[in-house]
Amino acid sequence: MLFSCKISNAFIKYLENRNEDLSFIYDSADFPIDLIQDPSAWMSAPDLEFLISKIVNHPFKERTLDLVKDVGHQTPDLHAWGVLDSVLKMISHPREVFIQPDRFISYFISPEPPIENLVRTSHSIAFDLPLIAEQYPLVSKYLMSAFEALPLYTGKSLGQCSWQHIHVKINWPSESETLVKSDAVTAHLSPMFLQNIIEELQTNQKNLEEKNRELMQKNVQLLSAQKELNKNNPVPSTDIEQIQLRIIVNNDLDLNQISQNLARLHDYMVRAQQLITMLTGQIKMNSGIKEIMRRIDWDHVKSQYPVTILESMEALRKLQKKN
């Protein structure tokens, strides 16, 4: 089982915002910083649980009563979930996140877990998840707290989440518990238009994460197979060279696919930016439109997206050189 590095990135962002010394993480060979800060990357479930336990037990200069819960509740302000943050800021109610609960959960847990015994009401959702909370208590606690914080993306107050054994239940805040008025926020944009944007963002994000996950799993399998082969069956150097060549070719194909996906994402972003520029030029920038721009944090997305794409492309180039 794998957990998304959206989770580890949230802890890193939280600690960076508090100006804590993170050298105990940066200097550790167990946790490559490029990996744990990449919201599209994945790491093994035991490794992430161990990383969070290491963070929780570290003697920081500023102590927090419940660090894991605090990180979860502050997630909407941390910009740690990548594209998913922007998607969540475009919804009108946290219920929309769980229209397909298995799909949303798959942003954090891989392989996608089957959801059973789903029960919805106007103010809550409950389901069984094939992951025992007690098996990975720190990761489960973070996810519970992050689920409680989902309403904050839409200007509402915290919800309530419980996760006992495999049963998860989330209670949404009542409409009277809204923190920010949003009466006319989406009045000038078609709900279908917003939904199409959200679905495209989700699809592109999932495709990128899937390729990253496949690449990571393939590398682990190749390393394991090579170690086993060398241990049990020493082979002539010519055979080893042929095996290594096949590994390089396969990796190159994966890296090229990821590179193409990044180029597509960049193209989609350019189109979205052009569309928003055209819309804001044709529509009077009233308070409703300004509130939409604020909620999706457009200025931050516009400035950080090209930087993220460039960093990702540079990382891919380095990997291709190694191969």
N, C-alpha and C positions, 0 to 999 in steps of 0.2 A: 504493500500500500504506500502511496505517495501523498504528501501534503504540499499545497501550493506555497511558494516562497512569498506570496502576498502576506502571509502570516509573519514570517521572519522579517520582512521588510517593514511591517508595521512596528515591530519592536525596535528596529534600528532607527527608524524615523522618530519614534517617541523619545528614545534616549538622546538622539542628536538634538532634538528641540530643547532638551533639558541640559544640554552642554555636558553630558556625562562622558567620562573617559571610556572609550570602547576598544582600547588597545588589547584587552584580554580576548576580544573577538577577532579583531583585525590580524593579530599576530598568531592566531591559531591555524594550524594547517588543516584542522578538521572541518573548518567552515570557510570556504573561499568567499571572500566578501562580494565578488561579482555575482556569485550564485544567490546568496541570501538576500541581496538587494534587488534581485530581478523578479518583478511580479509575474512574469510569464514563465518562470522556471519552477522546477519541482525538486523536492528532496525526500528521502525515505522517511516514513513516519517516526521510527525510533530516533533518527538523527535530529529531526525538528523538535521532538519532545525533549531530547537531551540539551539542545541549544537553549530552549526556553528555560529549562531548569537551571542551566548555567547562568543565565541572565538573572533569574529570580533570586538565586543564592549569592549573587555578587554584592559586595559591600559598597553600594553607590553612596556618593556624598549626600544625596537627598533621598531619604527613605520614603517609600509609599506603602500604605497599609495593605493594599491589594494591587500589586503592579499589573498582573495579567488582566484583571477586570478593568483597570484604568486605561490600559492600552486599547482594549476592545471598545470601550466607550468613547475614546478619542479618535478612533479610526477615521470617521468622516472628515476630520481636520488634518489628517496626516498625509494625504495624497500617496498612500502606500499600495493601493490596489490597481494602479495603472488605469487602463481604459475603463475598467469596471466602475471606478469612482465617477467618471463623467456620465456613464449610463445611469447610475443610481440617482444622480442629481437631476435627471430629466423626468423621472417618474413622478406621478402626482400623489401616490400613496404606497407605503411599503408592501401592501397586499400584492401589488403588481409584480414584485420581485419573485413571489412564490406562486405565480401562475403555473409555472413548471418547476416545482421544488427540486426535483432530481437534477435539472439542468443548473439551477443556481448552486446547489451543493457541490456540483462537479467542478465549480470554479476553485474549490478548496480541497477536494478529496478525489483521488484517482486510484483505480478506475471508478467511473461514475457509479455511485451506489444506488441500488434500486430502493425506491420509497414505497412503503407499505402502510396500510391502515390510515390513509390520509383523511383527515376530518377538517373541514373549513367552517368557520362562522363569520359573521360580519366583523368581529373584533379579534379573531384568533385563528391560528392554524396549528394542527398537531399531526405528527406522523412518526413512524418507526424507521430508524436509520440503522443499517447493519454495521454499526460501529459502537462498541461499548464505551461509554464515556469514561469509565474508570480505567480503561486500557491506556488511554492517552489523556490523563486528567488536565494537563496544562493546555494542550491544544484545544481540547473540548471546552475548557473554561473560556479561552480567548474567543472561540467561535460563538459561544453563548452570549458573551458580552458584546461582540460585534453585531450579532443578530438583534440584540436589544437596542443597538445604536442605529439600526437601519432607518427608523423614522426621522432621525436627525437630518438625513439627506433631504427630506421633504419639508423641513421646518417644523416638525412635530417634536414632542418630548420623547424620552426613552420608553421603549416597550419593556416587557418582562419575558424572560426565556428560562425554561427549565429543561434539563437533559439528564434523565435518570435511566441508567442502563442503556437501552436503545430507543427510548421514547423521548421525542423532542416536542415541546409545546411553546409557542410564541404568542403572547397577548399584545395586541397593538394598542397604543394610547387612544383615548376617545378624541373625537373631533374638538372638544372643548379644551384639550391640552395642547393646542397648536402654539408654537413659539413665535412663528413668523406668519403674518398675514399673506395669503397667496391667492386671493379671490380672482384676480384678473391675470394671473401669471401666464396661463396657457390659452387665454381666450383668443389670442390673435394667431395662434398656430394650430393647424389641423391635428387632432389626436392621431389620425392615421399617419400623417407626416412624421410626427414625433416617434410613433411606434416603429416606422420603417427605419429611421435613423438608429434607434435603439437596437433593433434586430440586426442591422448590418454591423454595428459596432461589436455586438456580442459574437456574431459569427466570425468576424475577423480576429477578434481576441482569442476565441476558442481554437481557431485554426492554427494560430501562432503557438499557443500553449501546447496543442497536440503535437506539433512538429518538434518543439523543444523536449517534450516528454519522451517521444519516440527516440530522439537522438540520444538522450541521456540513458534510457534503458538499453539501447543498442550498444552504447559504449561500455556500460557495465557488463553486459553479456559477453562482449568481445574480449574484454580484459580478463574476465573469469575463465572463458574458454581457452584463452591463450596460456594463462597460468596453469590450468589443468593439463593442457597439451604438453607444455614444457616439463611438467612434473612427471607425468606418466609415460610419455612417448617422446623422447628426444628425437627430433627429425633432422634430416640434412639441411644445411643452410639454404640450399636452393629452394626446398619446400617451404621453409620459413619465409623466404623472400616472396614467394608466390602468395602465401597467406596474407602477409603484410600488405602486398599490393592490392589484394581483393578488399582488405579492410579499408585501405586508403580510398579506393574507388567508391565503395559504399558510403563512406563518410563524406566524400566530395559531393555525391549525389544529394545526400541529406542537407549539407551546408548550402548547396546551390538552391535547393527548394526553399529553405528558410530565407535566403537572400532574396529570392523572387517574391516571397510572401511579404517581406519587409518593404520591398519596392511597391507592391500593390497597396499596402497600408498607407505608405507615404502618398501615393496617388489619391487614395480615398480621402485622406486628410486635406490635401490641396483642394479637391473638389468641394469638400464640406466648407472649407474656409471661403472659397469663392461664392458658394451658395449663401452663406451667412452674410457676407459682405453685400451681395445683391439684395437680400431680404431687408437688411437694416438700412440700405440706401433707399428702398422703395417704401418701407413702412416707417411711419413716424416713431422715433425712439421714445415711446411713453414709458411710464413706470413699470408696466407689465413686461415689456420686452427687456428693459434693463434688469428686471428681477430674474428673468430667464437666463440672461447672460451671466448674472452673478451666481445663480444656482449651479450652472454647469462649470463655473470658474473658467470662463472662456479665455481670459487673458493668460491665466496660468497654463492652460492646455496649449494655447497657440504658441507660447514661448518655449515650453518644455518638450513638445512633441518632436520638433526637428532635432533637438539636442539628443533625445532618446534614440531616434532613428539613426543618427550619425554614430552614436556610441555603439549601437547594436551592429551596424555595418562594419565598424572598426574591429569589434570583437570577432565577427565572422571572418574578416580578412586575416586576423592573427591565427585563427584556427586553421584556415586554409593554408597558410604558410607552414604551419607545423606539420600538416599532412604532406 
